[in-house]
């Protein structure tokens, strides 16, 4: 079984309109990648703050479960010093 190669690109400090076609933002490299792959135009986030949303993407858990509620620099010590094996990450579930 051939599995597809999946590349996630996450930008920071942008909304959905910034990399969209017709935007005044110049993103030629993102446009070239999108032309050869898939562009997901209907996406949802579990949290409006970047750190909890990224933690949810990486762990497949809601912020209420993984404990990341705010930006990483405002987190409590037990989160920042969490051992790497505390969570299973999505890529661990799908590696060959």
C-alpha positions in Angstrom: 0.0 0.0 0.0 1.4 3.4 -1.0 0.9 6.0 1.6 0.9 9.7 0.5 3.5 12.1 1.7 1.9 14.8 3.8 3.6 18.1 4.6 2.0 20.4 7.1 2.9 24.1 6.8 1.9 26.3 9.7 2.4 30.0 9.5 2.2 32.3 12.5 0.4 35.6 12.9 -1.8 35.1 9.8 -5.5 34.6 9.3 -7.1 32.5 6.6 -7.2 35.4 4.2 -3.5 36.1 4.1 -2.4 33.0 2.1 -5.7 32.8 0.1 -5.7 33.3 -3.7 -6.2 37.0 -4.5 -4.8 38.2 -1.2 -2.6 41.3 -1.3 0.0 39.2 0.7 2.7 37.8 -1.6 3.2 34.1 -1.0 4.7 32.8 -4.2 6.3 29.7 -2.6 3.1 28.7 -0.8 1.1 29.3 -4.0 3.5 27.0 -5.9 3.1 24.2 -3.3 -0.6 24.6 -3.3 -0.7 24.4 -7.1 0.9 21.0 -7.0 -0.9 19.6 -3.9 -4.1 20.4 -1.9 -5.3 23.6 -0.4 -7.7 23.1 2.6 -10.0 26.1 2.6 -12.4 25.0 5.2 -10.5 24.4 8.5 -11.4 24.7 12.1 -9.3 25.3 15.2 -9.9 24.1 18.8 -8.4 27.3 20.2 -7.8 30.8 18.8 -4.4 31.0 20.4 -1.5 29.4 18.4 0.2 27.2 21.1 -2.9 25.3 22.2 -4.1 24.9 18.5 -0.7 23.5 17.6 -0.6 21.2 20.6 -4.0 19.9 19.5 -2.8 19.3 16.0 0.3 17.4 17.2 -1.5 15.3 19.9 -5.1 15.0 18.4 -6.4 16.1 21.8 -8.5 19.1 22.9 -6.8 21.8 25.0 -8.8 20.7 28.0 -7.2 17.3 27.7 -3.5 18.1 26.8 -3.4 21.1 29.2 -2.0 23.8 26.9 -4.3 26.8 27.4 -2.2 29.8 26.5 1.1 30.8 24.8 4.0 28.5 25.7 5.8 31.3 27.6 2.9 31.6 30.0 2.5 27.9 30.7 2.9 26.3 34.1 6.2 24.5 34.9 4.7 21.0 34.8 3.7 21.5 31.1 6.9 23.0 29.9 8.9 20.3 31.6 6.6 17.5 30.5 8.5 14.3 29.4 8.4 13.6 25.7 6.5 10.4 26.3 3.6 12.2 28.1 1.5 12.2 24.9 1.4 10.1 21.7 1.8 12.4 18.7 -0.2 11.9 15.5 2.9 11.0 13.4 3.7 8.1 15.7 0.4 6.6 14.9 1.0 6.6 11.1 4.7 5.9 10.7 5.7 2.7 9.0 
